[in-house]
Amino acid sequence: MAGKKIFKFLAVLLVAGLVVAGSGIGYIVGYNQGVSSELATWQEGDWGKLNEVLLRIERYYFEEVDREELLEGAIRGLVESLGDPFSTYMNKEELENRQIQLGDTYSGIGVEVTFENNRITILAPFAGSPAEEAGLLPGDQIVEVDGMSLEGMSLNEAVQYIRGEAGTELTLGIIREGRPNIFRVTLTRAEITRGSLEYWMLDDSVGYIKLTRFANSSPEEFSQAVSDLKVSGMKGLILDLRDNPGGYVPAVVDIARQVVPQGVIFYTEDRQGNLIQEYRSSLKERNYPMVVLVNANSASASEILSGALQDNEVPIVGETTFGKGVGQSSYPLDDGSAVVLTTFKFFSPSGQNIHEDGIVPDYPVEMDTGYRLPPLRFVGTLDIGSEALPVFQLQRMFVLLDYLEEANVTGIYDAATAQAVTEFQQDQGLAATGKVDLETTEMINEVWEQFVWDSDLQFGKALEVIRGLMD
């Protein structure tokens, strides 16, 4: 899938919070310079018209109103009028929730989401999360929570309804491509503990690290992964940043300092094009070659790291990245709330303009996103007439495995699906019942895992390139 067709101009965020430079780098400009000094040279706006409207509402509106709620709405409207999906206002509760969510443990359903066509769209469910267990898939759009429409809400507002205390239930209304109507699924919230990477040796000499986000713990995890891989004999490394939406800037800087040679990692400019800050590495030598994998969902901090490495002759394989080359500053307000504003653009060491352009790979390789479907979850035996969420995923898998035609992807377990399952069972030496029981589910996942690796053209190219660099 061409990345720009779906994700260009989207506000990529995690349910766990903003995945931009909203913290860490957030005080490069703004609040820490001192509010009083700014007010001395700033001319306040003429809010007489706003007061006139407030007067009319409080005096004539047919129901009682809360002035504090009206003020909150006015502030949100002020920020939203910028037309910038990355700038936002958060009240005290939202800000506290964000800090909780940005940690490695939080309570929720366990998904990464983005804003697509003003709807919350799932990028990926976390492994073992309630969302994955319920069969939610990348691309699913969340449009309702417990019967309440999320239309018109900002992502931050909507997330407050999705999160909640572990053990509590919620019912989501979902729109999924290929299904004509909204369908609903009930989940139980849980404590979500997330690591930020996984790693292993691919053979006797090539190491592989999949980095899913840039969290506070990521630099230490990355260092440990590299150390373990070296002990195992790593001579070259593939760093997979596909579907990594970003994270904390301090985290990407600390990781970059482990792999980017001495010099600039990236730099930031204000709206006049003036240099704000350079972030530098003092690494003398990395001592092993690298290749980086990216796709259209690699954003923000992922683009900082891939851009810095590309400018230092590390090959990039995959698709042009998301193109989010702007960062946010967080400005606390006196009542504990905060306004988060886009305040700078960032550039690679060579001056690449990342915003909207993205990082263009040295080795472009397009791939169908269907190849990144998670393992099929067993929710009970599937048979003709079943409409459980995993049916749609099963059908997508079977299309790619050449057991089913695209036209039969309906989300309903029909005769064509049963025939496809029967053929699969016969091929795998299972009882040909045409039903997906636990044994068949486990076999589908085993075959699917091998198929994904064998069909991952981007990974295959990265492996080819890294082996060439090691020769």
C-alpha positions as CSV (number, residue, x, y, z in Angstrom):
1,M,0.0,0.0,0.0
2,A,1.3,3.4,-0.8
3,G,1.7,5.1,2.5
4,K,0.6,8.6,1.5
5,K,-2.8,7.3,0.2
6,I,-3.9,6.6,3.8
7,F,-1.7,8.3,6.3
8,K,-0.6,11.6,4.9
9,F,-1.6,14.5,7.1
10,L,-2.9,12.2,9.9
11,A,-2.3,13.0,13.5
12,V,-0.5,9.8,14.5
13,L,-0.9,9.2,18.2
14,L,-0.9,6.3,20.6
15,V,-3.8,5.5,22.9
16,A,-0.9,5.8,25.3
17,G,-0.5,9.4,24.4
18,L,1.1,11.8,22.0
19,V,3.8,10.2,19.9
20,V,5.6,13.3,18.9
21,A,8.1,15.5,20.6
22,G,5.5,16.6,23.0
23,S,7.7,16.1,26.0
24,G,11.4,16.2,26.6
25,I,11.9,18.6,23.7
26,G,8.8,20.4,24.8
27,Y,10.5,23.1,26.8
28,I,13.1,24.1,24.2
29,V,10.9,27.1,23.5
30,G,8.0,28.5,25.5
31,Y,7.2,28.2,29.1
32,N,10.7,27.9,30.6
33,Q,11.6,31.2,29.0
34,G,9.3,32.8,31.5
35,V,5.7,33.8,31.1
36,S,6.2,37.2,32.6
37,S,8.9,38.3,30.2
38,E,6.7,37.2,27.3
39,L,3.7,39.1,28.6
40,A,5.8,42.3,28.8
41,T,6.1,42.4,25.0
42,W,2.9,40.7,24.1
43,Q,-0.3,42.6,23.2
44,E,-3.4,40.8,24.5
45,G,-6.3,40.1,22.2
46,D,-9.5,42.0,22.2
47,W,-12.0,39.6,23.8
48,G,-14.9,42.0,24.1
49,K,-16.8,40.0,21.5
50,L,-16.2,36.8,23.4
51,N,-17.5,38.5,26.6
52,E,-20.6,39.7,24.7
53,V,-21.4,36.1,23.6
54,L,-20.7,34.8,27.1
55,L,-23.2,37.4,28.5
56,R,-25.9,36.4,26.0
57,I,-25.4,32.7,26.8
58,E,-25.5,33.1,30.6
59,R,-28.5,35.5,30.5
60,Y,-30.7,34.1,27.8
61,Y,-29.8,30.4,27.1
62,F,-32.8,28.3,28.1
63,E,-30.9,26.1,30.5
64,E,-28.4,26.8,33.2
65,V,-24.8,26.8,32.0
66,D,-21.4,26.2,33.7
67,R,-19.0,29.1,33.0
68,E,-16.0,26.8,33.5
69,E,-17.2,24.4,30.9
70,L,-17.9,27.3,28.5
71,L,-14.3,28.5,29.0
72,E,-12.9,25.0,28.4
73,G,-14.9,24.9,25.1
74,A,-13.6,28.3,24.1
75,I,-10.0,27.3,24.7
76,R,-10.4,24.1,22.7
77,G,-12.0,26.0,19.9
78,L,-9.1,28.5,19.9
79,V,-6.5,25.8,19.5
80,E,-8.6,23.8,17.0
81,S,-9.0,26.9,14.9
82,L,-5.3,26.4,14.0
83,G,-6.3,23.5,11.8
84,D,-3.3,21.6,13.2
85,P,-4.0,18.0,14.2
86,F,-0.9,18.0,16.4
87,S,-1.8,21.0,18.5
88,T,-4.2,20.5,21.4
89,Y,-5.5,21.7,24.7
90,M,-5.6,19.2,27.7
91,N,-7.4,19.9,30.9
92,K,-5.8,18.8,34.2
93,E,-7.4,15.3,34.1
94,E,-6.4,14.7,30.5
95,L,-2.9,15.8,31.2
96,E,-2.6,13.5,34.1
97,N,-4.0,10.6,32.1
98,R,-1.5,11.3,29.4
99,Q,1.4,11.0,31.8
100,I,0.0,7.7,33.0
101,Q,-0.5,6.4,29.5
102,L,2.9,7.4,28.4
103,G,4.4,5.1,30.9
104,D,5.1,1.4,30.2
105,T,2.0,0.3,32.1
106,Y,-1.5,1.7,31.8
107,S,-5.1,0.5,31.9
108,G,-7.0,0.2,28.6
109,I,-7.6,-2.1,25.7
110,G,-4.1,-2.1,24.2
111,V,-4.1,-0.5,20.8
112,E,-2.1,2.0,18.8
113,V,-4.4,4.4,17.0
114,T,-4.3,7.3,14.6
115,F,-6.8,9.9,13.2
116,E,-8.0,9.0,9.7
117,N,-10.8,11.0,8.1
118,N,-11.7,12.4,11.6
119,R,-12.1,8.9,13.0
120,I,-10.0,6.9,15.4
121,T,-8.4,4.2,13.4
122,I,-6.4,1.3,14.8
123,L,-2.8,1.0,13.6
124,A,-2.1,-2.2,15.6
125,P,-3.4,-4.1,18.7
126,F,-0.7,-5.0,21.2
127,A,0.1,-8.7,21.5
128,G,-2.0,-10.4,24.2
129,S,-4.1,-7.3,24.8
130,P,-7.9,-7.2,25.1
131,A,-8.1,-5.6,21.6
132,E,-6.1,-8.5,20.0
133,E,-8.1,-11.1,21.9
134,A,-11.4,-9.5,20.7
135,G,-10.2,-9.7,17.1
136,L,-9.7,-6.0,16.4
137,L,-7.5,-5.4,13.3
138,P,-5.4,-2.7,11.8
139,G,-7.6,-0.3,9.9
140,D,-10.7,-0.8,12.1
141,Q,-12.3,2.5,12.9
142,I,-13.7,3.1,16.4
143,V,-16.9,5.2,16.1
144,E,-18.8,4.4,19.3
145,V,-18.1,3.7,22.9
146,D,-21.0,2.2,25.0
147,G,-23.5,3.5,22.4
148,M,-22.1,7.0,22.4
149,S,-20.8,8.4,19.1
150,L,-17.2,9.6,19.0
151,E,-17.9,11.7,15.9
152,G,-16.7,15.3,16.3
153,M,-14.4,14.4,19.2
154,S,-10.7,15.0,19.2
155,L,-8.5,12.0,19.7
156,N,-7.6,13.0,23.2
157,E,-11.3,13.4,24.1
158,A,-12.3,10.0,22.6
159,V,-9.4,8.2,24.3
160,Q,-10.8,9.2,27.7
161,Y,-13.8,7.0,27.0
162,I,-11.8,4.1,25.7
163,R,-9.5,4.0,28.7
164,G,-10.7,3.0,32.1
165,E,-10.2,0.9,35.2
166,A,-8.9,-2.6,34.6
167,G,-11.6,-5.2,34.9
168,T,-14.4,-2.8,33.6
169,E,-16.2,-3.6,30.3
170,L,-16.9,-1.4,27.3
171,T,-18.6,-2.0,24.0
172,L,-17.0,-0.5,20.9
173,G,-18.8,0.3,17.6
174,I,-16.5,-0.6,14.8
175,I,-16.4,0.2,11.1
176,R,-14.4,-2.3,9.1
177,E,-13.6,-2.2,5.4
178,G,-15.6,-5.0,3.6
179,R,-18.5,-4.9,6.1
180,P,-21.5,-2.9,5.2
181,N,-22.6,-1.9,8.8
182,I,-21.2,-0.9,12.1
183,F,-20.7,-4.0,14.3
184,R,-20.1,-4.0,18.1
185,V,-17.7,-5.9,20.3
186,T,-17.5,-6.0,24.1
187,L,-14.1,-6.0,25.7
188,T,-12.8,-6.0,29.3
189,R,-10.1,-3.4,30.1
190,A,-6.8,-4.7,31.5
191,E,-3.5,-3.5,32.7
192,I,-1.4,-3.1,29.6
193,T,2.4,-3.6,30.0
194,R,4.3,-2.8,26.9
195,G,7.9,-3.3,26.1
196,S,9.2,-1.3,23.2
197,L,11.3,-3.8,21.3
198,E,12.0,-7.5,20.6
199,Y,15.1,-9.0,19.1
200,W,16.8,-12.2,18.0
201,M,19.5,-13.6,15.8
202,L,18.4,-14.4,12.3
203,D,21.4,-16.6,11.7
204,D,25.0,-16.9,13.0
205,S,25.9,-13.3,12.1
206,V,22.8,-11.1,11.5
207,G,20.9,-9.6,14.4
208,Y,17.4,-8.2,14.2
209,I,15.7,-5.6,16.4
210,K,12.0,-4.6,16.0
211,L,11.5,-1.3,17.8
212,T,7.8,-0.5,18.1
213,R,8.0,2.9,19.9
214,F,10.4,5.3,21.6
215,A,9.5,5.1,25.2
216,N,11.5,6.2,28.3
217,S,12.8,2.6,28.7
218,S,13.7,2.2,25.0
219,P,17.4,3.4,25.1
220,E,18.2,0.9,27.9
221,E,16.3,-1.9,26.2
222,F,18.1,-1.1,22.9
223,S,21.5,-1.1,24.5
224,Q,20.8,-4.5,26.2
225,A,19.5,-5.9,22.9
226,V,22.7,-4.9,21.0
227,S,24.9,-6.2,23.8
228,D,23.1,-9.6,23.8
229,L,23.2,-9.8,20.0
230,K,26.9,-9.1,20.0
231,V,27.5,-11.9,22.5
232,S,25.6,-14.2,20.1
233,G,27.9,-13.3,17.3
234,M,26.2,-10.4,15.5
235,K,28.2,-9.0,12.7
236,G,25.4,-6.9,11.2
237,L,22.1,-5.5,12.3
238,I,18.6,-5.0,10.8
239,L,16.6,-2.4,12.7
240,D,12.9,-2.6,11.9
241,L,11.0,0.7,12.4
242,R,8.0,-0.3,10.4
243,D,4.7,0.8,12.1
244,N,6.7,2.7,14.7
245,P,4.7,6.0,15.2
246,G,7.3,7.7,17.2
247,G,7.6,8.7,20.9
248,Y,9.8,10.7,23.2
249,V,12.5,12.8,21.6
250,P,15.0,12.1,24.5
251,A,14.5,8.4,23.8
252,V,15.3,8.6,20.1
253,V,18.3,10.9,20.8
254,D,19.7,8.4,23.3
255,I,19.3,5.5,20.9
256,A,20.8,7.5,18.0
257,R,23.8,8.2,20.1
258,Q,24.4,4.4,20.2
259,V,24.4,4.0,16.4
260,V,24.8,7.4,14.7
261,P,28.5,8.4,14.2
262,Q,29.9,11.5,15.7
263,G,28.1,14.6,14.4
264,V,24.6,16.0,14.1
265,I,21.6,13.6,14.7
266,F,19.0,16.2,13.7
267,Y,18.3,19.9,14.2
268,T,15.2,22.1,14.8
269,E,14.1,25.4,13.3
270,D,11.4,27.9,14.3
271,R,8.7,29.3,12.0
272,Q,11.2,32.0,10.8
273,G,13.7,29.3,9.9
274,N,16.0,30.2,12.8
275,L,18.1,27.4,14.3
276,I,16.7,26.3,17.7
277,Q,18.9,23.4,18.7
278,E,21.2,20.7,17.3
279,Y,21.2,17.2,18.8
280,R,24.6,15.6,18.4
281,S,26.2,12.2,18.8
282,S,29.8,11.6,20.1
283,L,30.0,8.0,19.0
284,K,33.4,7.2,17.6
285,E,32.6,4.0,15.7
286,R,29.6,1.6,15.6
287,N,31.7,-1.4,14.5
288,Y,28.9,-3.2,12.6
289,P,26.9,-2.4,9.5
290,M,23.2,-1.6,9.7
291,V,20.1,-1.6,7.5
292,V,16.8,0.1,8.5
293,L,13.3,-1.1,7.6
294,V,10.6,1.6,7.3
295,N,7.1,1.9,5.9
296,A,4.3,4.5,5.6
297,N,3.5,4.2,9.3
298,S,7.0,5.0,10.5
299,A,6.6,8.5,11.8
300,S,8.2,11.3,13.8
301,A,10.9,9.9,16.0
302,S,11.3,7.0,13.6
303,E,12.0,9.5,10.9
304,I,14.5,11.3,13.0
305,L,16.5,8.1,13.5
306,S,16.1,6.7,10.0
307,G,17.1,10.2,8.5
308,A,20.2,10.5,10.7
309,L,21.3,7.0,9.8
310,Q,20.5,7.5,6.1
311,D,22.7,10.6,6.1
312,N,25.5,8.5,7.5
313,E,25.3,5.9,4.7
314,V,23.0,3.4,6.4
315,P,20.7,1.9,3.7
316,I,17.0,2.4,4.2
317,V,14.6,-0.3,2.9
318,G,10.8,-0.2,2.5
319,E,8.3,2.6,1.8
320,T,8.5,6.3,2.1
321,T,7.8,7.2,5.7
322,F,4.8,9.1,7.1
323,G,6.3,12.6,6.9
324,K,5.8,14.1,10.3
325,G,8.7,16.6,10.6
326,V,7.2,18.9,13.2
327,G,7.5,18.9,16.9
328,Q,5.3,20.1,19.8
329,S,6.0,22.1,22.9
330,S,3.9,21.7,26.0
331,Y,3.0,24.9,28.0
332,P,1.6,24.3,31.5
333,L,-1.2,26.6,32.6
334,D,-1.8,27.9,36.1
335,D,-4.7,25.5,36.8
336,G,-2.8,22.3,35.9
337,S,-4.0,22.1,32.3
338,A,-1.7,22.6,29.3
339,V,-1.7,23.7,25.7
340,V,0.5,21.6,23.3
341,L,1.5,23.5,20.2
342,T,3.5,22.7,17.1
343,T,6.4,25.1,17.5
344,F,9.3,23.8,15.3
345,K,10.3,21.7,12.3
346,F,13.1,19.2,12.5
347,F,15.6,18.2,9.8
348,S,18.0,15.4,9.2
349,P,21.8,16.2,9.4
350,S,22.0,16.9,5.7
351,G,18.9,19.2,5.9
352,Q,16.3,16.8,4.6
353,N,12.8,18.3,5.1
354,I,11.0,15.4,6.7
355,H,7.6,17.1,7.1
356,E,5.1,15.8,4.5
357,D,8.0,14.5,2.4
358,G,9.1,11.7,4.7
359,I,12.2,9.7,4.4
360,V,12.5,8.1,0.9
361,P,14.1,4.7,1.1
362,D,17.3,3.8,-0.8
363,Y,15.6,0.5,-1.7
364,P,11.9,1.0,-2.3
365,V,9.8,-2.1,-1.6
366,E,6.0,-1.9,-1.5
367,M,4.0,-4.5,0.4
368,D,0.3,-5.3,1.0
369,T,-0.5,-4.5,4.6
370,G,-2.4,-7.8,4.8
371,Y,0.9,-9.5,5.3
372,R,1.2,-7.8,8.7
373,L,-2.0,-9.4,10.2
374,P,-1.5,-10.8,13.7
375,P,-2.1,-14.5,14.6
376,L,-5.7,-15.7,14.4
377,R,-7.3,-15.8,17.8
378,F,-9.4,-18.8,18.8
379,V,-12.8,-17.7,20.1
380,G,-14.6,-21.0,19.8
381,T,-15.2,-23.2,16.7
382,L,-16.1,-21.2,13.6
383,D,-18.7,-22.8,11.3
384,I,-21.1,-21.7,8.6
385,G,-23.1,-18.7,9.8
386,S,-20.4,-17.5,12.3
387,E,-19.9,-13.7,12.3
388,A,-17.2,-13.4,15.0
389,L,-14.5,-10.8,14.3
390,P,-11.9,-13.4,13.5
391,V,-13.9,-14.6,10.5
392,F,-12.9,-11.5,8.6
393,Q,-9.2,-12.0,9.5
394,L,-9.4,-15.7,8.6
395,Q,-10.8,-14.8,5.2
396,R,-8.0,-12.1,4.6
397,M,-5.4,-14.7,5.5
398,F,-6.9,-17.3,3.2
399,V,-6.9,-14.8,0.3
400,L,-3.2,-14.3,0.7
401,L,-2.6,-18.0,1.2
402,D,-4.5,-18.6,-2.1
403,Y,-7.4,-20.6,-0.5
404,L,-10.0,-17.9,-1.1
405,E,-11.0,-15.2,-3.6
406,E,-11.1,-11.6,-2.6
407,A,-14.8,-11.4,-3.3
408,N,-15.5,-13.9,-0.5
409,V,-14.1,-11.6,2.2
410,T,-17.4,-10.7,3.8
411,G,-16.8,-11.2,7.5
412,I,-19.4,-14.0,7.4
413,Y,-18.4,-17.7,7.5
414,D,-20.1,-19.0,4.4
415,A,-19.9,-22.1,2.2
416,A,-16.9,-20.7,0.3
417,T,-15.0,-20.1,3.5
418,A,-15.9,-23.6,4.7
419,Q,-14.6,-25.1,1.5
420,A,-11.4,-23.1,1.8
421,V,-10.9,-24.4,5.4
422,T,-11.6,-28.0,4.2
423,E,-8.8,-27.6,1.5
424,F,-6.4,-26.2,4.1
425,Q,-7.1,-29.0,6.5
426,Q,-6.5,-31.6,3.8
427,D,-3.2,-30.0,2.9
428,Q,-2.1,-30.0,6.5
429,G,-3.2,-33.6,7.3
430,L,-6.0,-32.5,9.6
431,A,-9.5,-33.9,9.8
432,A,-11.4,-32.2,6.9
433,T,-14.4,-30.8,8.8
434,G,-14.6,-27.4,7.2
435,K,-14.8,-25.9,10.7
436,V,-12.1,-23.9,12.4
437,D,-11.5,-25.6,15.8
438,L,-8.6,-25.0,18.1
439,E,-6.3,-27.5,16.3
440,T,-7.0,-25.8,13.0
441,T,-6.5,-22.4,14.4
442,E,-3.1,-23.4,15.7
443,M,-2.1,-24.8,12.4
444,I,-3.3,-21.7,10.5
445,N,-1.1,-19.6,12.8
446,E,1.9,-21.9,12.3
447,V,1.5,-21.7,8.5
448,W,0.8,-18.0,8.6
449,E,3.9,-17.2,10.6
450,Q,6.1,-19.0,8.1
451,F,4.2,-17.4,5.2
452,V,4.6,-13.9,6.6
453,W,8.4,-14.4,6.9
454,D,8.7,-15.9,3.5
455,S,6.5,-13.2,1.9
456,D,8.0,-10.2,3.6
457,L,9.6,-8.7,0.6
458,Q,10.9,-5.7,2.6
459,F,12.6,-7.9,5.1
460,G,14.0,-10.1,2.4
461,K,15.6,-7.1,0.7
462,A,17.0,-5.8,4.0
463,L,18.6,-9.2,4.6
464,E,20.1,-9.2,1.1
465,V,21.5,-5.7,1.7
466,I,23.0,-6.4,5.1
467,R,24.6,-9.6,3.9
468,G,26.2,-7.6,1.0
469,L,27.6,-5.0,3.5
470,M,29.0,-7.8,5.6
471,D,30.9,-9.5,2.7
